[in-house]
Amino acid sequence: MPSGGGFQGRDSFAGKFIDFYQGAGGFAASIIIFVIGGAGLATTVIKRKTAA
């Protein structure tokens, strides 16, 4: 890791932002993506059944 980078300090805004996305934020994003993907799959199956 190069010294003097903006992402080194965990006290900085960037450090907190990265920690958030690696922790609760990333977990929430994964759930949202999973729900959207599942809903899209369900609508596709329903449309195919009604079309058939």
C-alpha positions as CSV (number, residue, x, y, z in Angstrom):
1,M,0.0,0.0,0.0
2,P,1.5,3.3,-1.0
3,S,1.8,5.9,1.9
4,G,0.1,9.2,1.7
5,G,-3.1,7.9,0.0
6,G,-6.5,9.3,0.7
7,F,-7.9,5.8,1.5
8,Q,-5.4,4.9,4.2
9,G,-7.0,6.7,7.2
10,R,-10.1,5.0,8.6
11,D,-11.0,8.3,10.4
12,S,-11.4,10.1,7.0
13,F,-14.7,10.4,5.2
14,A,-13.5,8.0,2.5
15,G,-12.5,5.4,5.0
16,K,-15.9,5.5,6.8
17,F,-17.7,5.4,3.4
18,I,-15.7,2.3,2.4
19,D,-16.3,0.6,5.8
20,F,-20.0,1.3,5.4
21,Y,-20.2,-0.3,2.0
22,Q,-18.1,-3.3,3.1
23,G,-20.4,-3.7,6.1
24,A,-24.1,-2.9,6.5
25,G,-24.3,-1.0,3.2
26,G,-23.0,-3.8,1.1
27,F,-25.2,-6.3,2.9
28,A,-28.3,-4.1,2.2
29,A,-27.3,-3.7,-1.4
30,S,-26.9,-7.4,-1.8
31,I,-30.4,-8.0,-0.4
32,I,-31.9,-5.3,-2.6
33,I,-30.2,-6.8,-5.7
34,F,-31.4,-10.3,-4.7
35,V,-35.0,-9.0,-4.2
36,I,-35.0,-7.2,-7.5
37,G,-33.6,-10.2,-9.3
38,G,-36.1,-12.6,-7.7
39,A,-39.0,-10.3,-8.6
40,G,-37.8,-10.1,-12.2
41,L,-37.5,-13.9,-12.4
42,A,-41.0,-14.3,-10.9
43,T,-42.6,-11.9,-13.4
44,T,-40.8,-13.6,-16.2
45,V,-42.2,-17.0,-15.1
46,I,-45.7,-15.6,-14.6
47,K,-45.6,-13.9,-18.1
48,R,-44.5,-17.2,-19.7
49,K,-47.3,-19.2,-18.0
50,T,-50.0,-16.7,-19.0
51,A,-48.6,-16.5,-22.5
52,A,-48.5,-20.2,-23.0
